[in-house]
C-alpha cells in the first residue's frame, strides 16, 4: 500500500468514521497539535538514556496520546464505535507523577525562564504545545463535545511537562533562571 492516496489534494481529509472534513477544520487542527506534541515527546525520549526514569512515563503518555487522538478524530455521535479505549486514569497518572516529583524538589515560588538543559528545554517546548492543543480542544468542544477525560488530561499534561522540565534541572544540579516571584506569594509575604 502506498503512503499517498491523493485524497487530500483538494484540501479535505478523512476522519475516524469515514467522514471527510476540510484540512483546516478545528478537529484536524486540534489533532495536528496533539500529533506535534506527541512528536516532541518522542524527541525528548530520544535525548534520554534508555534507562532514564522519564522513559516509561513518556512512553505511556505517547501510547495514550494515540488513543486520545483517535477519539478527537471521531465525531461525538460515533465515539461509541471507536475500538480504542480511552482511559479515565490519565489525569490521575499525571497528578500522581507531579506529586511524586514535586515532593523531591523545593517549592517553586517564581516564574522561571524556559531553558536549561536540552531535555528541560524540549520539555518546556512540549508544555507550550500542550497548552496550544488544549486551546484547540476547547474550540472543538464548542462545536462537538470532547470527552472530559481528554480535556482534563491535556490540561494536567502541560503541568506534568513543566514539572518534568524542573525535575530534569534539579536532577542535573542545574539552577533554574528565575524571572519574578509569584505575585500572590509576594502579597502573602508583605
C-alpha positions in Angstrom: 0.0 0.0 0.0 1.3 3.4 -0.9 1.7 6.1 1.7 0.0 8.7 -0.5 -3.7 8.4 -1.6 -4.1 11.8 -3.3 -7.4 12.0 -1.4 -6.3 15.2 0.3 -5.0 17.1 -2.7 -8.2 19.2 -2.8 -8.0 20.3 0.9 -10.1 17.6 2.5 -9.2 14.7 4.7 -10.9 11.7 6.3 -11.6 11.4 10.0 -12.4 8.3 12.1 -15.9 7.0 11.0 -15.4 7.8 7.3 -16.4 11.5 7.3 -14.4 14.0 5.2 -13.7 17.5 6.5 -11.6 20.4 5.4 -7.9 20.2 6.3 -8.2 23.4 8.4 -11.2 22.1 10.3 -10.8 22.6 14.1 -10.9 18.9 14.6 -7.9 18.5 12.3 -6.1 21.5 13.9 -6.6 20.0 17.4 -5.4 16.6 16.3 -2.5 18.1 14.4 -1.4 19.9 17.5 -1.7 16.7 19.6 0.4 14.9 17.0 3.0 17.7 17.2 3.1 17.3 21.0 3.5 13.5 20.7 6.4 14.1 18.2 8.1 16.4 20.7 7.7 13.8 23.4 9.5 11.4 21.0 12.3 13.9 20.6 12.6 14.1 24.4 12.8 10.4 24.7 15.5 10.2 22.0 17.6 12.6 24.2 17.3 10.4 27.2 19.2 7.2 28.0 17.2 4.0 27.7 17.1 3.6 31.4 16.2 7.2 32.3 13.2 7.4 34.7 11.3 9.6 32.3 11.3 6.9 29.5 8.5 4.9 31.0 6.4 8.0 31.8 6.8 9.5 28.4 6.3 6.1 26.6 3.0 5.6 28.4 1.9 9.1 27.6 2.8 8.7 23.9 0.8 5.5 23.6 -2.2 7.1 25.3 -1.9 10.1 23.1 -2.6 7.9 20.1 -5.8 6.8 21.7 -6.7 10.4 22.6 -6.1 11.4 19.0 -8.4 8.7 17.7 -11.2 10.0 19.9 -10.6 13.6 18.9 -10.7 12.4 15.2 -14.2 10.8 15.9 -17.4 12.7 15.9 -19.0 12.6 19.3 -22.0 10.7 18.0 -19.8 7.9 16.7 -17.3 7.6 19.6 -19.0 4.5 21.0 -17.9 2.7 17.8 -14.2 3.7 18.3 -12.4 0.5 19.3 -9.7 2.4 21.2 -10.5 2.5 24.9 -9.9 5.9 26.4 -8.6 5.6 29.9 -10.2 7.5 32.8 -6.9 7.3 34.7 -4.8 9.7 32.5 -5.4 12.8 34.6 -4.7 10.8 37.8 -1.5 9.4 36.3 -0.3 13.0 35.6 -1.3 14.2 39.1 0.4 11.3 40.9 3.6 11.8 38.9 3.5 15.5 39.5 3.1 14.9 43.3 5.9 12.4 43.4 8.4 14.5 41.6 7.4 17.8 43.2 7.9 16.2 46.6 11.5 15.7 45.8 12.1 19.4 44.9 11.9 22.7 46.7 8.7 24.7 46.1 8.9 27.0 43.1 7.9 30.5 44.2 9.0 32.1 40.9 8.2 32.3 37.3 11.1 30.6 35.6 12.6 31.2 32.2 12.2 28.2 29.9 15.5 26.6 29.0 18.3 25.0 30.9 19.4 21.6 29.7 18.5 20.3 26.2 15.9 17.9 27.8 14.4 20.6 30.0 14.2 23.0 27.1 12.4 20.4 24.9 10.0 19.6 27.8 9.2 23.3 28.2 8.5 23.5 24.4 6.3 20.4 24.7 4.4 22.2 27.6 3.6 25.1 25.3 2.4 22.8 22.6 0.2 21.0 25.2 -1.3 24.4 26.1 -2.0 25.2 22.4 -3.6 21.7 22.0 -5.8 22.4 25.0 -6.9 25.7 23.4 -7.7 23.9 20.1 -9.6 21.2 22.0 -11.8 23.8 23.8 -12.6 25.4 20.5 -13.6 22.0 19.1 -15.6 21.3 22.3 -17.8 24.3 21.5 -18.7 22.6 18.1 -18.7 18.9 19.1 -18.2 17.7 22.7 -14.8 16.4 23.5 -14.7 13.8 26.4 -14.0 15.4 29.7 -11.2 12.9 30.3 -9.3 14.3 27.3 -9.8 17.9 28.3 -8.6 17.4 31.9 -5.7 15.1 30.7 -4.2 17.6 28.3 -4.6 20.4 31.0 -2.8 18.3 33.6 -0.2 17.0 31.0 1.1 20.5 30.5 1.5 20.8 34.3 3.4 17.4 34.3 5.7 18.6 31.4 6.5 21.7 33.5 7.4 19.6 36.5 9.4 17.1 34.3 11.4 20.1 33.0 12.0 21.4 36.5 12.9 17.9 37.8 15.4 17.5 34.9 17.1 20.7 36.0 17.0 19.6 39.7 18.4 16.1 38.9 21.2 17.6 36.9 22.1 20.1 39.6 21.3 23.0 37.3 19.9 26.3 38.5 16.6 27.5 37.1 16.7 31.1 35.8 14.1 32.9 37.8 12.1 35.9 36.5 9.7 37.2 39.2 8.3 35.7 42.3 4.6 34.8 42.1 2.6 38.0 42.9 0.2 36.2 45.2 3.1 34.8 47.2 4.7 38.3 47.5 1.5 39.7 48.8 1.3 37.0 51.4 4.9 37.8 52.5 4.1 41.5 53.0 
